[in-house]
Amino acid sequence: MRGDYDDECEHCAAHSPHPGWAAVLSVLVPGLGQVYNGRILAGAAWFLATAFGYWAVLVPGILIHAAAVYCAYAGARDWHGYA
């Protein structure tokens, strides 16, 4: 029974999101890194918040975009257990 658990963990690790890819995707399109991590609603929220920030004034858009990139990276890092 223990062997089955180890195989499942290896499968999950092989298919878990990579923090670097999550960050790059979120740089390209805000929220795409969260979608890559499997958090679709969070991705949509980051996309809308960033779009509003860029629409309102450039500086808040840049700050929100940077926060989206970091959150995508941190979400994938936590999935991997890097922290």
trRosetta pair geometry for C-beta under 8 A, 3 or more apart (Angstrom, degrees):
i j d omega theta_ij theta_ji phi_ij phi_ji
1 4 5.9 -49 -161 25 39 113
1 5 7.2 38 147 -17 65 102
2 5 5.7 -53 -158 32 41 113
2 6 6.7 40 148 -19 69 103
3 6 5.7 -53 -150 35 36 112
3 7 6.5 37 153 -19 67 104
4 7 5.8 -54 -151 35 33 112
4 8 6.5 33 152 -20 65 106
5 8 5.7 -55 -151 35 33 112
5 9 6.5 33 152 -20 66 104
6 9 5.7 -53 -148 34 33 111
6 10 6.5 33 154 -18 65 104
7 10 5.8 -55 -151 36 32 111
7 11 6.4 35 151 -21 64 105
8 11 5.6 -54 -151 34 33 114
8 12 6.5 33 152 -19 66 104
9 12 5.7 -52 -148 36 33 111
9 13 6.3 32 154 -18 66 106
10 13 5.7 -54 -145 37 32 110
10 14 6.3 32 155 -21 64 107
11 14 5.9 -57 -149 35 28 110
11 15 6.5 -4 162 7 64 113
12 15 6.4 -78 -147 52 27 91
12 16 5.9 44 156 -50 69 103
13 16 5.7 -37 -137 6 30 118
13 80 7.4 79 -138 -135 79 71
16 76 7.6 137 151 -158 89 76
16 79 4.9 179 -172 138 116 112
16 80 5.6 153 117 -82 138 69
17 21 6.7 -130 -173 73 82 112
17 22 5.4 68 156 -59 125 114
17 36 5.5 116 -129 135 131 91
17 37 4.8 -92 16 -103 165 62
17 38 7.3 -146 -32 -9 127 91
17 75 7.6 11 77 112 140 90
17 76 4.1 -98 108 -122 107 104
17 79 5.7 61 46 66 90 155
17 80 7.8 -107 76 -44 59 95
18 21 4.4 74 71 12 101 108
18 22 6.8 -172 86 -12 50 86
18 76 6.1 20 108 171 17 137
18 80 7.6 53 -118 -61 43 135
19 22 5.6 -57 -147 36 32 113
19 23 6.4 30 157 -18 67 106
19 73 4.9 57 -172 -159 94 68
19 74 7.7 59 -133 -61 111 16
19 76 4.1 174 -87 94 54 113
19 77 4.3 42 -89 -63 135 79
19 80 6.7 -82 -32 8 100 135
19 82 6.8 -47 -30 11 142 154
20 23 5.8 -56 -150 36 31 109
20 24 6.3 27 155 -16 66 107
20 73 7.7 40 -81 -123 28 94
21 24 5.7 -55 -143 39 33 110
21 25 6.1 32 159 -18 67 108
21 33 7.8 158 120 -125 58 85
21 36 6.5 -142 124 165 101 154
21 76 7.3 174 61 -135 80 168
22 25 6.0 -57 -147 38 26 109
22 26 6.3 22 156 -15 62 111
22 33 3.9 86 179 -162 69 100
22 34 7.7 80 -162 -58 105 32
22 36 5.3 -164 -106 84 73 127
22 37 5.7 42 -118 -53 130 101
22 72 4.1 -168 156 156 98 94
22 73 5.7 167 91 -84 108 40
22 75 6.6 -148 -180 68 158 95
22 76 3.9 -175 -8 -24 148 140
23 26 5.8 -62 -148 40 29 108
23 27 6.4 34 152 -24 65 102
23 33 6.1 53 -73 -114 20 147
23 69 5.3 57 -151 -174 76 87
23 70 7.8 32 -115 -87 100 28
23 72 5.7 160 -83 92 44 108
23 73 4.1 29 -70 -74 106 103
23 76 7.8 -110 -28 33 76 134
24 27 5.6 -50 -150 29 33 113
24 28 6.6 30 153 -17 64 104
24 33 7.7 134 55 -87 42 108
25 28 5.8 -55 -152 36 34 111
25 29 6.8 -35 170 46 68 84
25 32 4.2 -122 157 112 98 107
25 33 4.5 149 78 -75 98 67
25 35 7.8 -115 140 57 137 92
25 36 5.2 103 58 -24 164 144
25 72 6.9 -141 71 174 93 153
26 29 7.3 -81 -134 76 28 49
26 30 6.2 39 -169 -127 73 40
26 31 6.8 125 -126 9 83 16
26 32 5.7 -168 -85 58 46 75
26 33 3.1 -40 -44 -7 105 124
26 34 7.0 77 -92 -16 114 72
26 46 7.5 -33 -142 133 109 149
26 68 5.3 -165 -175 130 119 91
26 69 4.5 166 107 -104 120 56
26 71 7.8 173 -138 64 163 75
26 72 3.9 -176 -39 8 146 158
26 73 7.6 -107 32 -33 140 75
27 65 7.9 75 -128 167 48 104
27 69 5.5 48 -68 -107 72 124
28 32 6.3 -40 74 48 95 148
29 32 4.0 74 76 -26 101 128
29 47 7.2 1 159 -109 88 107
30 46 5.3 -138 158 138 92 96
30 47 5.2 150 97 -104 88 53
30 49 7.9 -120 145 69 137 78
30 50 3.7 -8 115 29 171 166
30 51 7.5 -162 60 -39 132 71
30 64 7.5 35 -146 123 151 91
30 65 5.2 -98 -86 -122 124 76
30 68 4.5 55 -153 96 92 167
30 69 7.8 -75 -115 -49 74 72
31 34 5.4 -51 -160 35 53 113
31 35 6.4 56 144 -21 75 101
31 42 7.5 -179 -142 121 85 59
31 43 3.8 105 174 -173 89 65
31 44 6.3 110 -170 -59 145 16
31 45 7.3 160 -114 59 120 46
31 46 3.8 168 -84 77 84 100
31 47 3.5 -63 6 -45 152 87
31 48 7.9 64 -62 0 151 59
31 50 7.1 -144 -27 14 98 127
31 68 6.1 -57 -54 -161 53 133
32 35 5.4 -49 -149 36 39 115
32 36 6.3 47 149 -23 66 102
32 43 6.5 82 -81 -153 19 121
32 47 7.8 80 -39 -77 64 111
32 72 7.8 18 79 -113 53 151
33 36 5.4 -50 -149 34 34 117
33 37 6.5 32 150 -16 63 104
33 43 7.5 177 62 -109 46 99
33 68 7.1 138 41 152 117 84
33 69 6.8 99 2 -127 155 45
33 71 7.7 137 94 88 123 71
33 72 2.5 35 117 -155 135 149
33 73 7.1 -25 176 -42 150 53
33 75 7.6 136 137 49 98 120
33 76 7.4 -89 179 -25 99 121
34 37 5.5 -55 -151 38 35 112
34 39 4.4 -71 177 78 91 106
34 40 7.7 158 124 -88 93 14
34 42 4.4 -127 -177 102 142 101
34 43 3.7 -170 82 -72 106 77
34 46 5.8 135 -1 13 142 138
34 68 7.4 -81 -24 -165 113 87
34 71 6.9 1 -75 113 107 105
34 72 5.4 -102 -50 -97 62 88
34 75 6.6 69 -114 33 69 163
35 38 7.7 67 -179 -60 31 11
35 39 7.0 -101 -80 69 28 55
35 40 5.6 53 -119 -107 78 59
35 43 3.8 40 -48 -83 82 170
36 72 7.2 56 50 -161 110 113
36 76 7.6 -12 106 -76 106 123
37 72 6.5 -166 -21 -149 126 69
37 75 4.6 23 -144 121 167 125
37 76 5.4 -123 -96 -68 108 79
37 79 6.6 -167 -148 -33 98 145
39 42 3.9 -6 145 34 117 122
39 43 6.0 139 99 -26 75 87
39 75 6.6 -81 0 -166 140 157
40 43 5.6 -55 -150 34 30 114
40 44 6.5 29 154 -17 65 103
41 44 5.7 -51 -148 36 34 111
41 45 6.3 35 152 -20 65 105
42 45 5.6 -54 -147 37 33 113
42 46 6.3 32 155 -17 66 104
42 71 7.7 -133 166 139 125 131
42 75 8.0 145 108 -85 156 158
43 46 5.9 -54 -145 37 30 107
43 47 6.2 31 155 -20 64 107
44 47 5.7 -54 -147 36 30 114
44 48 6.3 26 157 -15 65 107
45 48 6.0 -57 -147 39 29 107
45 49 6.1 26 156 -17 65 110
46 49 5.7 -56 -140 40 30 110
46 50 6.0 28 161 -17 66 110
46 64 7.7 169 -159 164 71 94
46 67 7.9 -152 -135 100 105 88
46 68 4.1 119 -172 -120 126 115
46 71 7.0 -159 -93 67 139 136
46 72 7.9 177 117 -51 178 100
47 50 6.0 -59 -146 39 24 107
47 51 6.2 24 156 -19 63 109
47 68 8.0 104 -62 -134 43 152
48 51 5.7 -54 -143 37 29 111
48 52 6.3 29 157 -18 64 106
49 52 5.8 -56 -149 38 29 110
49 53 6.3 31 152 -21 64 107
49 64 5.3 -148 131 -169 98 136
49 68 7.6 166 74 -67 112 116
50 53 5.5 -52 -146 35 33 114
50 54 6.4 29 156 -15 66 104
50 61 6.1 79 -171 -154 64 74
50 64 4.7 -173 -98 115 64 114
50 65 5.0 87 -137 -78 121 72
50 68 5.8 -36 -59 -23 129 148
51 54 6.0 -55 -148 39 30 107
51 55 6.2 30 152 -20 64 109
51 61 7.9 24 -130 -127 9 108
52 55 5.5 -57 -145 39 31 113
52 56 6.0 31 157 -22 68 107
52 61 8.0 -172 87 -94 41 86
53 56 5.9 -53 -141 35 27 108
53 57 7.5 -55 -178 59 59 62
53 60 4.1 -133 -153 120 96 89
53 61 3.6 156 117 -87 91 53
53 62 7.7 -138 137 11 124 37
53 63 7.1 -130 -171 57 147 80
53 64 4.0 172 -17 16 164 140
53 65 7.3 -148 80 -28 137 80
54 58 6.6 25 -139 -116 60 48
54 60 8.0 -137 -54 85 32 76
54 61 3.2 93 -71 -126 59 151
54 62 8.0 97 -89 -40 80 55
54 65 7.7 54 -56 -45 106 118
55 61 7.5 126 8 -78 44 125
56 60 5.8 -16 78 59 119 135
56 61 7.2 167 48 -48 82 93
57 60 5.3 77 68 15 92 101
57 61 7.1 -165 89 -9 46 93
58 61 5.6 -68 -155 38 33 115
58 62 6.3 31 156 -21 71 105
59 62 5.8 -52 -148 33 33 110
59 63 6.5 29 156 -15 65 106
60 63 5.6 -57 -146 40 35 111
60 64 6.0 34 157 -18 69 108
61 64 5.9 -56 -143 40 28 108
61 65 6.1 31 155 -22 64 109
62 65 5.6 -54 -145 37 29 114
62 66 6.4 31 155 -19 63 105
63 66 5.7 -53 -148 35 31 111
63 67 6.5 31 152 -18 63 105
64 67 5.6 -53 -149 36 34 113
64 68 6.4 38 150 -23 65 103
65 68 5.6 -51 -150 32 32 114
65 69 6.6 34 151 -19 64 102
66 69 5.7 -50 -150 33 34 113
66 70 6.5 31 153 -16 65 105
67 70 5.8 -55 -147 39 33 109
67 71 6.2 31 156 -18 67 108
68 71 5.9 -55 -143 39 29 109
68 72 6.4 32 156 -20 63 105
69 72 5.9 -56 -152 34 28 111
69 73 6.4 27 152 -16 64 108
70 73 5.6 -56 -149 38 33 112
70 74 6.0 28 156 -17 68 109
71 74 5.7 -53 -138 41 31 109
71 75 6.1 37 159 -24 64 106
72 75 5.9 -53 -146 33 27 112
72 76 6.7 19 158 -10 61 106
73 76 6.2 -64 -154 40 28 104
73 77 6.1 28 152 -21 66 112
74 77 5.4 -53 -141 38 32 115
74 78 6.2 33 159 -19 66 105
74 83 7.9 46 -155 -68 78 127
75 78 5.9 -54 -146 36 27 108
75 79 6.5 33 151 -24 61 104
76 79 5.4 -48 -149 30 36 117
76 80 6.5 30 154 -13 65 104
77 80 5.9 -60 -154 40 31 107
77 82 4.4 -77 -166 50 84 123
77 83 5.8 92 136 -45 106 90
78 81 7.3 40 -173 -76 34 33
78 82 7.5 -81 -66 40 26 80
78 83 5.7 0 -96 -3 67 129
